[in-house]
């Protein structure tokens, strides 16, 4: 299941984070990072998925 989340995190970072933590703080941080730049959103999403 984590592999699917990581693939989704690469395509749409907030979706991968949402599937991992729901509408928590990490989700909103990822939305902001993705709006600032796609790459920071991907890095954060993969980090959230890998550490939980």
Buried (B, 14 or more C-beta within 10 A) or exposed (E): EEEEBBEBBEEBBBBBBBBBBEEEEBBEBBBEBBEEEEEBBBBBBBBBBEEE
